[in-house]
Amino acid sequence: MSRPVRHSRIHWLLVLALATVFIGGCTMVQPRSEVDRTARTQHPLVAQASALAQSPQAADAAAIQALLAQLDDATLSSEAAALAQGDPLYNHMGRELLRRGIALPRPLERAAWQFDAGSRPPADNDGYRPPMKVAVLLPLSGDLARAAEPVRDGFLAGYFHEHRRRPEVSFIDTHGTSGGALAAYDEAVAAASDFIVGPLGRDEVDALFRRGNLSVPVLALNRGDVDPPAGNASFALSPEDEGSAAADFLAQQGARRVLVVSGGDAVQRRSVDAFRTRLTELGGEVTDVATSGIADLTPFATREGGIDAVFLAIRGNTARELMPRLAMAGLAGKPRVATSHLLQGTGEPAEDRVLDGTAFPGEHWTSGGHIPGLPSADSAAQTLPTARGGAARLFAFGHDAWLLTAYLEKLAFSAASEVRGATGMLSIDELGHVRRNPAWSTFSAGVPVTLDNAGRY
């Protein structure tokens, strides 16, 4: 019995030795798949975009998008999937995928945008945590002064309503400052401001964000081509916001396949692009983008899979002419959502009855909603010139700029966090852009009326 035992032991010793050699070899020679992964070379266009995104200066979103737009769908998707978690290029590639209606390999990354309020006193239970000293950069003289004044007065209305700790506030005229908005920012930094609101112009915002890492964080009051650097944010009453909000509105009604009808100007295209991006994020798709002048919409209405809803990025007078064609194509009973352009070219109830049932966005305060600390829009208009007519929208915008100043950390902490503002429910996306869920109205008997679910207030 002893010999077989010795043979067995020798056999297992040989197996163990061979295994040791094999394992040792594996430490020196990687499996082919691992070699392929580590030796993988980025597509040259992706490498260029990556260098822009990782630059210490702010990445120009338009330049990055121009590079990514040259990639075919398969390359864009595979290159995005290969990026590591936390790569600053991923959200740009994700946005391009969504713009094309292509599913993401993984969700957009919120960690790419953060906000540090550690130098401020502790937050109250509702998340109120304002800075210590705020500078507001606005063009209080010159051609843009008429737009800046209601923003300033709305900001102060929100500020003075707050009875808890408030920051010291100063206003700097970007038009009256030699060097414009960039010099105004430097002036605010030199004055020891720990938070800056503004500037207001698109070009000014881009110029400031191109500086890259800013020593004092900014809430810009417009949105240009440059995404906010980490720790900064932008807030705007933009066509992109309306497009995204329209996608949310339709998705809540179960619409997944949406026909878009657009007038085609630059602002309308921005709304349509944002609508497509958001709808894709929500699992839906834009079936077609038809121009408003097409006589027969039947080919679009009879796509395989059907049409659940229609999104209109056109003026009201154009929409009136479109309605009979939608009916002839069998789309009259489908949900319809439009941009605020729907109000342009309207005002005659007898003619506008054809628009009944078409939803469009607006500001909660100007739509008759109650905002704590603000009188009604009608009441404010009787005493404040800057809250009358078209300026009321900018007054509400300024009020919400104050709210964002005080609650920015709360919004940055979680994608689900929201603040109830005069322009709508406010949140922040993965790129540092403030998203606005507006109030919704519709036409009834040819007259605009507020919907019951306007803004979830």
C-alpha positions, 0 to 999 in steps of 0.5 A: 500500500505504501508505493501507491501512496508515494506515487500519488504524492509525487503526482500531486507534487508535480501538478502543484509545481506545474500550477505554480509555474503556470500561475507565475507565468500569468503574472508576467504574461497578461491574458490577451483580453487584458493586453487589448484593454490596456494597449487600447488606443483612443480614436484621434478625435476622441483623444483631442476631445479628451485633451480639451475636457481635461485641460485646466482651462474650461472646456469649450463644449462647442469645440468638444461637440464639433470633434465628437460629431465627426464620429459615427454612431458605433465609434462614439458608443464604443469609445464612450463605453471605454471611458473610465468612471469619472472621466470628464469627457464622458458626459460630453460623449453621453450628451452627443449620444443622447442628441442622436437618440442612442442609449447611454452605456451608463448614466451621466455622471453627477460627480463631474460637477460638485459644489463646496460650501464648506466655508459657509456657516452650517445649513438650516434644516431646509438647506438654506446656506447662503454665502457671507458676501455676494457680488452681483454682476449686471449691466446696470447701464448701457443697452442691456440695463432694461433687462438687468433692472428687473433681474436686480429688483427680483433678486432684492425682493427675494433677499429682503423677504428672508429674515434669517442670516443674509449675506452682504450684497453689492452690485457691480455694473459690468457695462460701466466697468473698464474691462467688462464682466471679466474685470467686474469678476476680478473686482468682486474677488478683490473685495473678498466676495465668497460668491458671485452672481452673473454676468448676464450676457452669453458672451460674457459667461463664455469668456468667464467660464473659459478661464477654467478654475475660478477662485470664487464660485459663480452662478452665471445668469445665462448659458453659452457654449462653455459648460460651467467649470466644476463648482460653478453653475449657470441659470437661464430662461433658455430654449433648452430648458423649455425643450427638456421640460416638454420632454418631461411633460410628455413622458409623464403622460406615457408618450414615448414616440414623439413627432416634432414640428419645428420652424427651424430658426436657431432658437427653435433648433435649440429647443428641439435638440434639448427635447430630443436629448431629454426624451432619449434619457427618459427612454423615448425617441423623436420619430421625425422632425418635420418643418412647419411648411410641409403640406402632408404630415401623413407619412410621419404620422403612419410610421411603424410603431405609431405616434404618441404625441406632437412637440411644436417649436413654432409660433402661434400663428404658424401653429394655427395653420398647422392644426388642420394638417395634423387633423388630416394626418390623424394626429388631432387627438394626440397630446400636443406640447409647444414652446412658449413661442406658441404665444407669439402671433396669438391674441385673437380668441376666435382664431386661437380656438384651434390651439385649444388643448396645446400645452406650453410653458411659462413662469409659475409666478406670472401664471398666477401661482403663489410664491412665499415672500412675493406679492402676486404678479398683478399686485407687483405690477401696480407698484413696480415698473420692473415687474410689469409686462415682459419684465415680470419674467425677468423679475421672477428670474432675479428672485430665483437667482437669490434662491439658488444663491442660498440653496445651491449646496442643497441642489448640488447634494442630490439630483432629486433635490429641488427648490420651489422658485418663481420661474418653476421647480429648480434643480441642477443637472450633471453639467452644472446647468440649472434645470427649470420645471416650469408652470404649464398653461393651455388654450381654452376657448382660444384663451391661455389658462393655467393647467392644474399641474403647473410646476407641481406647486 
